[in-house]
C-alpha cells in the first residue's frame, strides 16, 4: 500500500510538550469514539476505559452547553457525573488519560492476582514496573523509549494517540516491553538520530500500524502474505471470527496492535492499511475466552517479534499489508464481494510482481 494510505500519525511518538488539558475535561475528539466497533473488542479493560472516557467527554460537552446558562438542574446533572461516576475524584485532574490507564492497569493486575507488568531489562538495567505518568516527567532531550526502559514510566499525553497506545500496553504488555527492549538495544548501538535503522523502523511500523492475523488454517495466512485477497478474505468468510457472534468453530481473526491505526479508525476510511504478522494456532485457540486469547497471544507475539527483530536482515517490508476494513465482519460493506474489487485498495502486491 502507498505511504499516503498509512496513518498520518505514524511517527508521532516524539512526545513533544502539549498545552495542558483543562482540569476535568477532554477535547471533543474523545466524544467521537465508537467503542462498539469490532476492532476494539479485544482491548483489555475496554468497559472501564470506554465508560470513563465517555463520561468525561459527556461532562465537557454538557459544561460547554451550559456555559452562561442559569439552568441549575443541568448544573446538578454535571455535578452528579463528577461526584458519583467511576473514580471521578481521582481522574478529573490534569493528566486525565494517564490516570485512566493507570487505574485500568491496576484493576487488571488485581483481577488476575498478578503483579503489574515490567520492562525487559537491556544492558545493566533492572526490570522496572510499568506505570502511566504525565508527559511532563519525560526529561527534555531524553528518548521516549529509553525513558520507559530505564524507569518503567510511560509518558502519556491527553490525546487519542496516547489513549490507544496505553490500551495496547494493557492488552499486550509483554510484546510492548519486547519492542521497547529492542529500541533500547538499537539506541545503545546507534544513538538517537533521524535515521532509526531497519530494526527500529520495523518496530515503529508494527507498533504504530500493526495487526495480527491469528489462524488455524495455514492457507488463509499464506494467501494474505501473497496478496491473494479472494483466498484470504473473501472465499473463507464463513471461517472468520465475528466479534459480535462468538463461534468456537471459526478459524481466523485479526486483532489490531497499532495504536496510530486505532486512532485513524475513529474515522474509518477504506484505504487504511495495516502491516500484519501471521500467528498460527491450534483450533482450540478459538474456544478460549477473549481475555484468555489475548494473554496467549501476548506470549506468542512476543516470541515472534523477538525472532523477527533479532535477524540481521529485518525490515518493515516483511510485514504483510492488510486493508483493515477488508477484514470480514469489521465493516458492513465488505459483506458484498464487490467491496474487494477496488484495485486502488486491494492491489496485486509486490510479492506477486517479484515472482514474475
NORCOR-V348642 format. One record per helix or strand of 2 or more residues. SS is the DSSP state (h for helix, s for strand). FROM is the first residue (numbers start at 1). TO is the last residue. Records with the same first field share a line. If there is no record, write none. Layout:
# NORCOR-V348642
SS->FROM-TO ; FROM-TO
This chain:
# NORCOR-V348642
h->3-5 ; 28-32 ; 38-40 ; 46-66 ; 72-84 ; 88-91 ; 96-112 ; 135-137 ; 144-151 ; 160-171 ; 173-190 ; 198-209 ; 218-225 ; 229-234 ; 237-239 ; 259-267 ; 283-287 ; 290-309 ; 316-318 ; 324-326 ; 332-335 ; 337-341 ; 350-355
s->131-134 ; 153-156 ; 210-215 ; 252-256 ; 273-280 ; 320-323
